[in-house]
Amino acid sequence: MGNFLVNSEGYLTGAGYVAAVIAGILLLAVGVYFARRGKQGRRISTKQLAFCGMAMALAFLTSYIKIFQLPWGGSVTLCSMLFIVLIGNWYGVRTGIFVGCAYGILQFLQEPYVLSLFQVCCDYWFAFAAMGIAGFFMRSKNGLLKGYVAAVLARGAFHSLGGYLYWMDYMPENFPQALKSLYPILYNYSYILAEAILTIIIISIPAVAKSLNRIKQLAQ
């Protein structure tokens, strides 16, 4: 299986890409199916699906606009995480998790690297699905800001878990001895929090905050 889907360097083969695309389509289809079959009054509408699709497309597009990139993966992008958080802020935790998981598959296809199935889950599916917890704050005062902070911290936790399990061998030899046990946390949160600070500054601008509130009303 490893030679068929993943080459010796840990990258997807052509068959691996096909399998990942099929898995992503199936996951998104299952998510839509269960969302459609939700309790009466809570079913996701065609309009909401369209907004989810647009937000995910914007997240994927802005993920290519990288301010800087770290050598072993991870980069500061042009607020790409915000668009996934917005879905949770609009429609709640369940929809946020489904879309986040689907987006994680897109990220995997963008820059795939496979050490094990659980590593892929930590770095892609679990990490981005966890951003759906922003939905817990959808009705709170300053809910977008609170949800965004919770989402990026949750994403970082799964990346750090994957770092402890799979990426410790990539730690620089000159890394301070006293901080070696914290290396995965420091590495992953360095770029996640850098992007978070940039995004928080942008969404705190009154005109931007007003526009995002207006978009939320339109998305309902």
FIDREN-778945 format. One record per residue: residue in three letters; x, y, z of N, C-alpha, C in turn. Coordinates in steps of 0.2 Angstrom, whole numbers. Example, Ala and Ser with C-alpha at 12.3 -4.5 7.8 and 13.67 -1.06 7.14 Angstrom:
BEGIN
(ala, (66, -28, 39), (62, -22, 39), (66, -16, 39))
(ser, (64, -11, 35), (68, -5, 36), (64, 0, 39))
% end
This chain:
BEGIN
(met, (4, -6, 0), (0, 0, 0), (4, 6, 0))
(gly, (10, 6, 4), (14, 12, 4), (17, 13, -2))
(asn, (19, 8, -6), (22, 9, -13), (17, 11, -18))
(phe, (11, 9, -17), (6, 11, -22), (3, 18, -21))
(leu, (2, 20, -15), (-1, 27, -14), (4, 32, -12))
(val, (10, 30, -9), (15, 35, -6), (21, 32, -9))
(asn, (26, 37, -11), (32, 34, -14), (37, 34, -8))
(ser, (43, 32, -9), (48, 31, -4), (50, 37, 0))
(glu, (49, 43, -3), (50, 49, 0), (45, 52, 4))
(gly, (39, 49, 4), (33, 51, 8), (28, 55, 5))
(tyr, (29, 56, -2), (24, 60, -6), (19, 55, -9))
(leu, (13, 58, -11), (8, 54, -14), (10, 53, -21))
(thr, (8, 47, -23), (9, 45, -30), (3, 47, -34))
(gly, (2, 46, -41), (-4, 47, -44), (-10, 44, -42))
(ala, (-9, 38, -40), (-14, 34, -37), (-16, 37, -30))
(gly, (-11, 39, -26), (-13, 42, -20), (-17, 48, -20))
(tyr, (-15, 52, -25), (-19, 58, -27), (-27, 57, -28))
(val, (-27, 52, -33), (-34, 50, -34), (-38, 47, -28))
(ala, (-35, 43, -24), (-38, 41, -18), (-40, 46, -13))
(ala, (-35, 51, -13), (-37, 57, -8), (-42, 61, -11))
(val, (-43, 62, -17), (-48, 66, -20), (-55, 62, -19))
(ile, (-55, 56, -20), (-61, 52, -19), (-63, 52, -12))
(ala, (-58, 52, -7), (-60, 52, 0), (-63, 59, 2))
(gly, (-60, 64, -1), (-63, 71, 0), (-70, 72, -2))
(ile, (-71, 69, -8), (-78, 70, -11), (-83, 66, -7))
(leu, (-81, 60, -5), (-85, 56, -1), (-87, 59, 6))
(leu, (-82, 62, 9), (-82, 65, 15), (-87, 71, 15))
(leu, (-86, 75, 10), (-90, 81, 9), (-97, 79, 7))
(ala, (-98, 73, 3), (-105, 71, 2), (-108, 68, 8))
(val, (-105, 65, 12), (-108, 62, 19), (-110, 68, 23))
(gly, (-105, 73, 23), (-107, 79, 27), (-113, 82, 25))
(val, (-114, 83, 18), (-120, 87, 16), (-126, 82, 17))
(tyr, (-125, 76, 16), (-131, 71, 17), (-134, 72, 25))
(phe, (-129, 72, 29), (-131, 72, 36), (-134, 79, 38))
(ala, (-131, 84, 35), (-133, 91, 36), (-140, 92, 34))
(arg, (-141, 89, 28), (-148, 89, 25), (-153, 86, 29))
(arg, (-151, 80, 32), (-156, 76, 36), (-156, 78, 43))
(gly, (-154, 84, 45), (-154, 87, 52), (-162, 88, 54))
(lys, (-162, 90, 60), (-169, 91, 62), (-172, 97, 59))
(gln, (-179, 96, 58), (-183, 101, 54), (-181, 108, 57))
(gly, (-180, 113, 53), (-178, 119, 55), (-171, 120, 56))
(arg, (-167, 115, 56), (-159, 115, 56), (-156, 113, 50))
(arg, (-160, 111, 45), (-156, 108, 39), (-153, 114, 36))
(ile, (-147, 112, 33), (-143, 117, 29), (-146, 118, 22))
(ser, (-147, 124, 21), (-150, 126, 14), (-145, 126, 9))
(thr, (-148, 127, 3), (-144, 128, -3), (-140, 134, -3))
(lys, (-143, 139, 0), (-139, 146, 1), (-133, 145, 6))
(gln, (-135, 141, 11), (-129, 140, 16), (-124, 136, 13))
(leu, (-125, 131, 9), (-120, 127, 5), (-116, 131, 1))
(ala, (-119, 136, -3), (-116, 141, -7), (-111, 145, -3))
(phe, (-113, 148, 3), (-109, 152, 7), (-103, 148, 9))
(cys, (-104, 141, 11), (-99, 137, 14), (-94, 136, 8))
(gly, (-96, 134, 2), (-92, 133, -3), (-88, 139, -5))
(met, (-91, 145, -5), (-87, 151, -6), (-81, 153, -1))
(ala, (-83, 152, 5), (-79, 153, 11), (-73, 148, 10))
(met, (-74, 141, 9), (-69, 136, 8), (-64, 138, 2))
(ala, (-67, 140, -3), (-63, 142, -9), (-59, 148, -8))
(leu, (-61, 153, -4), (-57, 159, -2), (-52, 157, 2))
(ala, (-53, 152, 7), (-48, 149, 12), (-42, 146, 8))
(phe, (-44, 142, 3), (-40, 138, -1), (-35, 143, -6))
(leu, (-39, 148, -8), (-35, 153, -13), (-30, 157, -9))
(thr, (-32, 159, -3), (-28, 164, 1), (-22, 159, 5))
(ser, (-23, 153, 5), (-18, 149, 8), (-12, 148, 3))
(tyr, (-13, 150, -3), (-7, 151, -8), (-3, 157, -7))
(ile, (-6, 162, -4), (-3, 169, -3), (1, 168, 4))
(lys, (7, 167, 3), (11, 165, 9), (16, 171, 11))
(ile, (15, 174, 17), (19, 179, 19), (26, 176, 20))
(phe, (27, 171, 24), (33, 167, 24), (31, 160, 26))
(gln, (36, 155, 24), (35, 148, 25), (41, 145, 29))
(leu, (39, 140, 34), (44, 137, 38), (47, 131, 34))
(pro, (53, 129, 35), (56, 123, 31), (53, 117, 32))
(trp, (50, 115, 37), (47, 108, 38), (39, 109, 38))
(gly, (36, 113, 34), (29, 114, 34), (26, 120, 38))
(gly, (21, 122, 36), (18, 128, 40), (20, 135, 37))
(ser, (15, 139, 37), (16, 146, 34), (11, 151, 36))
(val, (13, 157, 36), (9, 163, 38), (6, 165, 31))
(thr, (-1, 164, 31), (-5, 166, 24), (-9, 172, 25))
(leu, (-12, 174, 20), (-16, 180, 20), (-23, 178, 23))
(cys, (-23, 177, 30), (-29, 176, 33), (-33, 170, 31))
(ser, (-30, 165, 29), (-34, 159, 26), (-38, 156, 31))
(met, (-36, 155, 37), (-39, 152, 43), (-46, 155, 44))
(leu, (-46, 162, 43), (-52, 166, 45), (-58, 163, 41))
(phe, (-57, 161, 35), (-63, 159, 31), (-66, 153, 33))
(ile, (-62, 148, 36), (-65, 142, 39), (-68, 144, 46))
(val, (-65, 148, 49), (-69, 150, 56), (-75, 154, 54))
(leu, (-76, 157, 49), (-82, 161, 48), (-88, 156, 47))
(ile, (-86, 150, 44), (-92, 145, 43), (-94, 143, 50))
(gly, (-90, 141, 54), (-92, 140, 61), (-96, 145, 64))
(asn, (-94, 151, 63), (-97, 157, 66), (-104, 158, 63))
(trp, (-105, 157, 57), (-111, 157, 53), (-116, 152, 55))
(tyr, (-114, 146, 55), (-118, 140, 55), (-117, 135, 61))
(gly, (-113, 136, 65), (-112, 132, 71), (-106, 127, 71))
(val, (-106, 123, 76), (-100, 118, 77), (-100, 113, 72))
(arg, (-106, 110, 71), (-107, 104, 66), (-104, 105, 59))
(thr, (-107, 111, 56), (-106, 113, 50), (-98, 115, 49))
(gly, (-96, 118, 54), (-89, 120, 54), (-84, 115, 54))
(ile, (-86, 109, 58), (-81, 103, 58), (-81, 100, 51))
(phe, (-87, 99, 48), (-88, 96, 42), (-84, 99, 37))
(val, (-85, 106, 36), (-81, 110, 31), (-74, 110, 33))
(gly, (-72, 111, 39), (-65, 111, 41), (-62, 104, 39))
(cys, (-65, 99, 40), (-62, 92, 38), (-61, 92, 30))
(ala, (-66, 94, 27), (-66, 94, 19), (-60, 99, 17))
(tyr, (-59, 104, 20), (-54, 109, 19), (-47, 106, 20))
(gly, (-47, 102, 26), (-41, 99, 27), (-38, 94, 22))
(ile, (-43, 91, 18), (-41, 86, 13), (-39, 90, 7))
(leu, (-41, 96, 6), (-39, 101, 1), (-32, 103, 2))
(gln, (-30, 104, 9), (-24, 106, 11), (-19, 100, 10))
(phe, (-21, 94, 11), (-17, 88, 10), (-15, 87, 3))
(leu, (-20, 89, -2), (-19, 88, -9), (-14, 94, -11))
(gln, (-14, 100, -8), (-10, 105, -9), (-3, 104, -8))
(glu, (-1, 101, -2), (6, 100, 0), (6, 93, 4))
(pro, (5, 87, 0), (4, 81, 4), (11, 78, 6))
(tyr, (11, 76, 12), (17, 72, 15), (14, 67, 19))
(val, (16, 61, 18), (13, 55, 22), (19, 51, 26))
(leu, (18, 51, 33), (22, 47, 37), (18, 41, 39))
(ser, (12, 42, 41), (7, 37, 43), (0, 40, 43))
(leu, (-5, 36, 43), (-12, 38, 43), (-13, 43, 48))
(phe, (-11, 41, 54), (-12, 46, 60), (-9, 52, 59))
(gln, (-3, 52, 56), (1, 59, 55), (-3, 63, 50))
(val, (-6, 60, 45), (-10, 64, 40), (-16, 66, 44))
(cys, (-19, 62, 48), (-25, 65, 52), (-24, 71, 56))
(cys, (-18, 70, 60), (-16, 76, 65), (-15, 82, 61))
(asp, (-11, 82, 55), (-9, 88, 52), (-14, 91, 47))
(tyr, (-19, 87, 45), (-23, 89, 40), (-31, 89, 43))
(trp, (-33, 83, 43), (-40, 82, 45), (-42, 84, 52))
(phe, (-39, 82, 57), (-41, 84, 64), (-39, 91, 65))
(ala, (-34, 93, 62), (-32, 100, 64), (-37, 105, 61))
(phe, (-39, 104, 55), (-43, 109, 52), (-51, 108, 54))
(ala, (-52, 102, 55), (-59, 100, 58), (-60, 104, 65))
(ala, (-55, 104, 69), (-55, 107, 75), (-57, 114, 75))
(met, (-55, 117, 69), (-57, 124, 69), (-65, 126, 69))
(gly, (-68, 120, 68), (-76, 121, 69), (-78, 123, 75))
(ile, (-74, 122, 81), (-76, 124, 87), (-78, 131, 88))
(ala, (-76, 135, 83), (-77, 142, 83), (-85, 143, 83))
(gly, (-89, 138, 81), (-96, 139, 82), (-99, 139, 89))
(phe, (-95, 137, 93), (-97, 137, 100), (-99, 144, 103))
(phe, (-95, 149, 99), (-96, 156, 101), (-100, 160, 96))
(met, (-104, 157, 92), (-107, 161, 87), (-112, 166, 89))
(arg, (-115, 164, 95), (-120, 169, 98), (-117, 173, 104))
(ser, (-111, 173, 105), (-108, 177, 110), (-106, 184, 108))
(lys, (-105, 188, 113), (-103, 195, 111), (-96, 194, 109))
(asn, (-94, 197, 103), (-87, 197, 100), (-86, 189, 99))
(gly, (-91, 186, 96), (-91, 179, 95), (-86, 177, 90))
(leu, (-85, 181, 85), (-80, 179, 79), (-73, 179, 82))
(leu, (-71, 184, 86), (-65, 185, 89), (-63, 179, 94))
(lys, (-68, 178, 98), (-67, 172, 103), (-67, 166, 99))
(gly, (-71, 165, 94), (-71, 158, 90), (-64, 158, 87))
(tyr, (-62, 163, 84), (-56, 163, 80), (-50, 161, 84))
(val, (-49, 164, 90), (-44, 162, 95), (-44, 155, 97))
(ala, (-50, 152, 99), (-51, 145, 101), (-49, 141, 95))
(ala, (-51, 143, 89), (-50, 138, 83), (-43, 138, 81))
(val, (-39, 143, 81), (-32, 143, 80), (-28, 139, 85))
(leu, (-30, 140, 91), (-27, 136, 97), (-28, 128, 96))
(ala, (-34, 127, 94), (-36, 120, 93), (-32, 117, 87))
(arg, (-32, 120, 82), (-28, 118, 76), (-21, 117, 78))
(gly, (-18, 121, 82), (-11, 121, 84), (-10, 115, 88))
(ala, (-15, 113, 92), (-14, 107, 97), (-13, 101, 93))
(phe, (-17, 100, 88), (-16, 94, 84), (-10, 94, 80))
(his, (-8, 99, 77), (-1, 100, 74), (4, 98, 79))
(ser, (4, 100, 85), (9, 99, 90), (9, 92, 92))
(leu, (3, 89, 92), (3, 82, 94), (6, 78, 88))
(gly, (5, 79, 82), (8, 76, 76), (16, 77, 77))
(gly, (18, 83, 79), (25, 85, 80), (28, 80, 85))
(tyr, (25, 79, 90), (28, 75, 96), (29, 68, 93))
(leu, (24, 65, 89), (24, 58, 87), (28, 57, 81))
(tyr, (29, 62, 77), (32, 60, 70), (38, 65, 68))
(trp, (38, 71, 71), (43, 76, 68), (48, 78, 72))
(met, (49, 75, 78), (55, 77, 83), (62, 75, 80))
(asp, (62, 71, 75), (69, 69, 72), (71, 75, 67))
(tyr, (66, 80, 66), (68, 85, 61), (70, 91, 65))
(met, (70, 91, 72), (72, 96, 76), (79, 98, 75))
(pro, (81, 105, 74), (88, 107, 73), (92, 105, 78))
(glu, (99, 103, 76), (103, 101, 81), (105, 106, 86))
(asn, (105, 112, 84), (107, 118, 88), (101, 121, 92))
(phe, (96, 117, 92), (90, 120, 96), (91, 120, 103))
(pro, (90, 125, 107), (91, 125, 115), (89, 119, 118))
(gln, (94, 116, 122), (92, 110, 126), (86, 110, 130))
(ala, (86, 116, 134), (81, 117, 139), (74, 117, 135))
(leu, (73, 119, 129), (67, 120, 125), (65, 114, 121))
(lys, (69, 109, 121), (68, 103, 116), (62, 100, 117))
(ser, (59, 99, 123), (53, 96, 124), (47, 100, 122))
(leu, (48, 106, 121), (43, 111, 118), (44, 112, 111))
(tyr, (48, 109, 108), (50, 111, 101), (43, 110, 96))
(pro, (39, 105, 96), (33, 105, 92), (28, 110, 93))
(ile, (28, 112, 100), (23, 117, 101), (26, 124, 99))
(leu, (32, 125, 100), (35, 132, 98), (35, 132, 90))
(tyr, (37, 127, 87), (37, 127, 80), (30, 128, 77))
(asn, (25, 125, 79), (18, 125, 76), (15, 132, 78))
(tyr, (15, 134, 84), (12, 140, 86), (15, 146, 83))
(ser, (22, 145, 81), (25, 151, 79), (22, 154, 73))
(tyr, (20, 150, 68), (17, 153, 62), (9, 153, 63))
(ile, (6, 149, 67), (-1, 150, 68), (-3, 156, 71))
(leu, (1, 157, 77), (0, 164, 81), (2, 170, 77))
(ala, (7, 169, 73), (9, 175, 69), (3, 177, 64))
(glu, (0, 172, 61), (-6, 173, 56), (-12, 176, 60))
(ala, (-13, 173, 66), (-18, 175, 70), (-18, 182, 72))
(ile, (-12, 184, 74), (-11, 191, 76), (-13, 196, 71))
(leu, (-10, 194, 65), (-12, 198, 59), (-19, 198, 57))
(thr, (-22, 193, 58), (-30, 192, 56), (-34, 196, 62))
(ile, (-32, 195, 68), (-36, 199, 73), (-35, 206, 72))
(ile, (-29, 209, 70), (-29, 216, 69), (-33, 218, 63))
(ile, (-34, 214, 58), (-38, 216, 52), (-45, 216, 54))
(ile, (-48, 210, 58), (-55, 210, 59), (-57, 214, 65))
(ser, (-52, 217, 68), (-54, 222, 74), (-55, 229, 71))
(ile, (-53, 230, 65), (-54, 237, 61), (-62, 238, 61))
(pro, (-64, 243, 63), (-72, 244, 64), (-75, 243, 57))
(ala, (-72, 245, 52), (-76, 244, 45), (-76, 237, 43))
(val, (-70, 233, 45), (-70, 226, 43), (-75, 222, 47))
(ala, (-75, 224, 54), (-80, 221, 58), (-87, 222, 56))
(lys, (-89, 228, 54), (-95, 229, 52), (-97, 225, 46))
(ser, (-92, 225, 41), (-94, 221, 35), (-95, 214, 36))
(leu, (-91, 211, 41), (-91, 204, 42), (-98, 202, 46))
(asn, (-100, 207, 50), (-107, 206, 53), (-112, 206, 48))
(arg, (-112, 210, 43), (-116, 211, 38), (-116, 204, 33))
(ile, (-111, 202, 32), (-110, 196, 28), (-113, 190, 32))
(lys, (-112, 190, 39), (-116, 185, 43), (-123, 185, 42))
(gln, (-126, 191, 42), (-133, 192, 42), (-135, 189, 35))
(leu, (-132, 191, 30), (-133, 188, 23), (-133, 181, 22))
(ala, (-128, 178, 26), (-127, 170, 26), (-133, 166, 29))
(gln, (-137, 169, 33), (-142, 166, 37), (-148, 164, 32))
% end
